[in-house]
Amino acid sequence: MIRLEGVRKRYPGADIDVLRGIDLTIGARDFVSIVGRSGSGKTTLLNLIGGLDAAYEGTIEVDGRDLRSFDDSEVSTLRNRMVGHVFQAYHLLDHLTCSENVSVASLFARGEMRRDASWVKQRADEVLTTVGLPGSGRRRPTTLSGGERQRVALARALFHKPTILLCDEPTGNLDLETGREIVALLTDLHLNGDMAIIAATHDEMISGAGARVLRVHEGRFVDREGGEA
Amino acid sequence: MIGRGWLRAVTADLLRHWRHFAAASVGIILGVAALTFFLALGLKVRELLLVQVFPANHLEVAPRSADIDLFALRLDLGRDALDAAVMTDLASIDGVDAVYPKMRLTVPALASGGDSIFGSGLQTEIVADGIDPDLVADELGDTFREVDGDRASIPCSRDEQCGDQSYCDGSRSFSGGICRPYIPVLVSPYVVELYNGAFRRAYGLPKINPDSLVGLAFEMDFGASTFRPSALPPIRERMRLAGVSDKAIPLGVTLPLGEVKRLNVALDGPAAGERYHSAVIEVQSKQTAPGVVDAIEAMGLEIRDRGARRAAFATAVIMVVLALVGGVLIAVATAHIMHVFYLVVMVRRREIGLLRAVGARRGDIRKLLVAEAAVVGMIAGVLGLAIAIAAGVAADAFASSRVPDFPFKPESFFAFSPWLLVAVLTLAVVACVIGALPPAFRAASGDPSEALAGR
């Protein structure tokens, strides 16, 4: 489903590559944990897979199609329909309600994904319930705890029933207990959902939940001992 | 985008950043107010000038002059008359409703009379021309028409026997006289003003009311002159002032065209009765006037009385200058809008990154920001129009109570026509959209990951 080959990435003005030749294949229902220190390239890798960053070398294929061949409209559709992002900083819009935050992708839905307002609201309530926040649709993100905000962010990622869920440090800002709940939620989604989950983390709890653990160090995948994988 | 959700998003963004947008709108509001105020004022003044002061639906056409000064003499090398064929050509121009030829009296004339006003008779050299009576029919009715020949056979011995419009010619002769109609004449208001302003003072004469002049009778000897008499015996006619009209020759008297033709033929030969020195063109509307003027000039003729055009042009220039003030304000406001939108885009960088991450295309981001700018422009435009109209109402109230009456003083000095309001409102929206475009394009550029990272 997702295939990376020789992917390299260097940010403008940087002296070294943040990713140095990544080769990776992820199946349709895989749960992959990408583990590594801060700055090791985890977030960059997720951004590339999710089509948030188009400046890279190498090949990234999603469903057999090279991301480079996507124009802006197609890559936007990919982000809208196929990929759900959960960001470390949540990136919730404080001026919108939780329901509106969760359904924000519906504003940009096209084709058969365009639905009427009642469907959108119902779906938002449904995913909020899925993440353990039933009845929270009218609340504002500013009234939520960190764990609840992360759940809303997860609900937003699930809104269009993505086939790829990208989670960047999903427990990074949470206390241990709340982190466990989020991990349990992801595990449940893996077991019961029909999606590939890729979580970038330095949290061993999440890496333990993932079926596959990939360690990244200085832009390369390494084995547990630090040797090149 | 889903319509309602999109509208909600725009509204929410506007409310969230209302301070920024309010600050950005000030320039647009002031610019729209100034532009509308001055345009409405200019349009009304122009309308007054063209419709009331200088009716632009009448154009006087004359042969194009080609004068050359040679020492003390000015040689006229151009055509000096129009013939019937030219009149036909003029009448065939699109947008011309009617053509009224004018003919100068080509022989000298002496006028005498005025005892009833001046106390003693005056005699003066006088110039005259003839106009088509239909040209003044609206203001004078049938009182200014060529003499009806049928009435020239009634015998009489006194003027009273002939009624108001005729006199008894030859009443002192042995065989008695016959009733002959007065020839109606017109004088220009400028003649009356000249008399009341300067002439009467120099000669110690009374000031006269133009209305009281109507009915004044006097004699004219056509072909007679104290300077250079014509070869043929003069023709004496009695004239009766039919009215004061701005269609009359500025200095002299104006007769019905047929009378001037008759006198010219009798005293200057048949050719003098075929040559018109100018023509008044009645155009269908002011909108068609420019096209008519072009066609006339293409015929090698010129528009003699450019008062209306000059006045309209001067008004247009003043209006443009004043409107430029408003335009400059709007231009500055556009730059301000751009600045504010750059600021807003910077503040909302992560938010825009998020919208891109959940599926917004670059075009969606641009549309979102442009829609916000359009709404800002619409609101600012409406406020600006309201201020302009309020200022116009206040100015009218001030003029009504404090400014003394003057000729052509209107009830309102402003023409807030619907098209003007719509045009200025559109301009406000367009200015805001233009201002928001560069920030919108910048916001939509780059990858979402950069925006989310705040890079």
Contacts between the chains, C-beta under 8 A, distances in Angstrom:
chain1	res1	chain2	res2	distance
A	44	B	449	7.9
A	47	B	447	7.9
A	47	B	449	4.1
A	50	B	357	7.5
A	52	B	356	7.6
A	52	B	357	5.8
A	52	B	447	6.1
A	52	B	448	4.4
A	52	B	449	4.1
A	52	B	452	7.1
A	53	B	447	4.8
A	53	B	448	7.7
A	53	B	449	4.1
A	53	B	450	7.7
A	54	B	447	5.6
A	55	B	447	6.8
A	72	B	361	5.5
A	72	B	362	5.3
A	72	B	363	7.9
A	73	B	361	5.5
A	76	B	356	7.3
A	76	B	359	5.2
A	76	B	360	6.5
A	76	B	361	4.3
A	76	B	364	7.7
A	77	B	359	6.8
A	79	B	356	7.4
A	79	B	357	6.0
A	79	B	358	6.5
A	79	B	359	5.0
A	79	B	448	7.7
A	80	B	358	6.4
A	80	B	359	2.5
A	81	B	359	7.4
A	85	B	357	5.4
A	85	B	358	7.6
A	87	B	354	8.0
A	87	B	357	8.0
A	87	B	452	6.8
A	91	B	350	6.2
A	91	B	351	7.9
A	91	B	353	7.7
A	91	B	354	4.6
A	91	B	357	7.7
A	91	B	452	6.5
A	93	B	351	6.0
A	93	B	354	7.1
A	95	B	12	5.4
A	95	B	13	7.8
A	95	B	15	7.8
A	95	B	16	4.8
A	96	B	12	6.7
A	100	B	8	7.6
A	103	B	5	7.8
A	104	B	354	7.7
A	104	B	355	7.1
A	104	B	358	5.6
A	105	B	358	4.0
A	105	B	359	5.3
A	106	B	2	6.3
A	106	B	5	6.5
A	107	B	1	5.3
A	107	B	2	6.2
A	107	B	5	4.9
A	107	B	6	6.1
A	107	B	9	6.2
A	107	B	355	7.8
A	107	B	360	7.4
A	107	B	364	7.9
A	108	B	1	6.3
A	108	B	355	7.2
A	108	B	358	6.6
A	108	B	359	4.0
A	108	B	360	4.6
A	108	B	361	7.1
A	108	B	364	5.6
A	109	B	2	7.4
A	109	B	359	7.0
A	114	B	2	6.5
A	115	B	2	7.9
A	116	B	2	7.9
A	117	B	2	7.0
A	117	B	4	5.8
A	117	B	5	7.0
A	120	B	2	7.4
A	120	B	5	7.3
A	156	B	358	7.2
